[in-house]
Amino acid sequence: MRVDNRSLRLEIEDQMKLHGYSLNKVAELTGINAGNLSMVLNGRARAMTIGHLDALAEVFGNLLPA
């Protein structure tokens, strides 16, 4: 299994750019509060819930490298 040292935050930002989604659009699609999502992307939140990760995976697809 290949290990990638990228942070989840950078992966989310890249996926947002790839899909052309704003923070508010991701919040709308995932059901994650825009303020909480902003805190995650700005490194001010300690962790995300499994529910948040599941919602992001559903919107962006599988975030794990092949």
N, C-alpha and C positions, 0 to 999 in steps of 0.2 A: 504494500500500500504506500502510495506517495504521500509525503507529509508536506503541506504547504504552510508557510509561516505567516501568511497574510492575516490581518485581523478581520474579524467579522464586520467591523465598522467600515473598513475599506471595501470589502466585498459588497456590502449593501450600497455604498455610494456608487461603486462601479455599475451595479445592476440598475440603480436609479437612472444613471446617465444612459446606459444601454437601452433602456425601455423609454426614456424621455419622461420619466415621472418626477414630479416635484415632491417635496416632503408631504404636502397636504394630500396629494394624490395617493401616495403610499399609505398614509394614515387612513384615508377613505377606503382603500381597497383591502387593507389588513384589519381594520377596526382598532388599530393601536392609536392611542391619543397622540395628536401631533406634538404636543409638548414633551411627552415621554420619548417619542421617537427622536425629537430634536436633541434631547439630553443624551441619548445613546450615541447619536452621530457626532456630538460635540465632546464626547468622552466624559460627560459629567454623571452618567448613570453607571452604577456598579455592574448590573447584570440585566439580562432580558429573561423573561419567563419562557418556558417551553411553549406556551400558547403563542407568544410573540414570534418565536422562531418558526413554529408551524405555519403561522399566517404569512410570514415572509417567504417561506419555501413554497407555499401555494401560489403566491403572486409571482415570484421570480423563477420558480422551478427549482431544481436541485442545485444548491450553491456549492456543492463539493466538487473539487476538480476530478476530472476523469482519470 
